[in-house]
Amino acid sequence: MTRGTVTCRQVHGGGPEITRLKRLGICVGRQLEIVHSGDPMILKVAGTRVGLSRQLADAVLVEPAGPNTAAAEINQPAKEQP
């Protein structure tokens, strides 16, 4: 996914890394701003910038903020709408 605002729909998995993501504010319903995509990915979460490795970013399912949007993995390129 490229720059922009997204909504977190799911955080996959368990363990200490996923618990840490949730404690940082990356949880269901939260608005996230993608500042930089890549490895690491830089997100703005509740006013704070957070760097995520590609592996951690793959655990987060998001959708673009706004109506009529489809969910996508945070690391996947956005699909063009017909």
BATOR-22483 format. One record per residue (C-alpha): residue number from 1; z, x, y. Coordinates in nm, 4 decimals. Each point is the difference from the previous one (the first is absolute). Layout:
   i        z        x        y
 NUM        Z        X        Y
...
//
This chain:
   i        z        x        y
   1   0.0000   0.0000   0.0000
   2  -0.0785   0.1272   0.3484
   3   0.2038  -0.0278   0.3184
   4   0.1414  -0.3344   0.0996
   5   0.2828  -0.2414  -0.0571
   6   0.0713  -0.1297  -0.3490
   7   0.2631  -0.2139  -0.1682
   8   0.1820   0.1277  -0.3079
   9  -0.0441  -0.2455  -0.2900
  10   0.1553   0.1961  -0.2874
  11   0.1565   0.3345  -0.0854
  12  -0.0820   0.0942  -0.3623
  13   0.2295   0.1863  -0.2331
  14   0.3591   0.1099  -0.0014
  15   0.2075   0.3107   0.0208
  16   0.1398   0.2001   0.2892
  17  -0.3327   0.0417   0.1824
  18  -0.0597  -0.3760   0.0193
  19   0.3611  -0.0599   0.1037
  20  -0.0505   0.2552   0.2790
  21  -0.3169  -0.1795   0.1206
  22   0.1923  -0.3261   0.0233
  23   0.2868   0.1678   0.1869
  24  -0.2553   0.1371   0.2474
  25  -0.1110  -0.3570   0.0662
  26  -0.3117  -0.0107  -0.2178
  27   0.0717  -0.3333  -0.1647
  28  -0.1622  -0.3393  -0.0573
  29  -0.0930  -0.1804   0.3219
  30   0.0357   0.3050   0.2259
  31  -0.2752   0.0798   0.2506
  32  -0.1181   0.3603  -0.0364
  33  -0.2337   0.1888   0.2299
  34  -0.2254   0.2576  -0.1651
  35  -0.0077   0.2890   0.2462
  36  -0.1805   0.2502  -0.2251
  37  -0.1523  -0.0519  -0.3423
  38  -0.0161   0.2964  -0.2338
  39   0.2561   0.2108  -0.1773
  40   0.2530  -0.0335   0.1431
  41  -0.0578  -0.3479   0.1408
  42   0.1856  -0.0657   0.3252
  43   0.1396  -0.3514   0.0508
  44   0.1895  -0.1492   0.2889
  45   0.2819  -0.2110  -0.1439
  46   0.2372  -0.1849   0.2340
  47  -0.0745   0.2462   0.2818
  48   0.0351   0.3156  -0.2132
  49  -0.2772   0.2192  -0.1435
  50   0.0253   0.0628  -0.3731
  51  -0.2107   0.2413  -0.2072
  52  -0.0890  -0.1092  -0.3542
  53  -0.1657   0.2009  -0.2735
  54  -0.3074  -0.1566  -0.1587
  55   0.2062  -0.0647  -0.3149
  56   0.2632  -0.2000   0.1902
  57  -0.2593  -0.1823   0.2100
  58  -0.1689  -0.1160  -0.3215
  59   0.3157  -0.1986  -0.0829
  60  -0.0359  -0.2194   0.3104
  61  -0.2201  -0.3124  -0.0060
  62  -0.1015  -0.1190   0.3477
  63  -0.2347  -0.2394   0.1748
  64  -0.1412   0.0255   0.3520
  65   0.2202  -0.1851   0.2468
  66  -0.1528  -0.3322   0.0961
  67  -0.1336  -0.3177  -0.1570
  68  -0.2406  -0.0155  -0.2967
  69   0.0626   0.3504  -0.1270
  70  -0.0025   0.1397  -0.3535
  71   0.2599   0.2393  -0.1390
  72  -0.0976   0.3635  -0.0677
  73   0.1632   0.3218  -0.1049
  74   0.1038   0.1929   0.3094
  75  -0.2099   0.3039  -0.0974
  76  -0.3226  -0.1895  -0.0771
  77  -0.2826  -0.0327   0.2540
  78  -0.0319  -0.3448   0.1532
  79  -0.2763  -0.2103  -0.1546
  80  -0.2611  -0.1450   0.2324
  81   0.0022  -0.3762   0.0445
  82  -0.3342  -0.1823  -0.0631
//
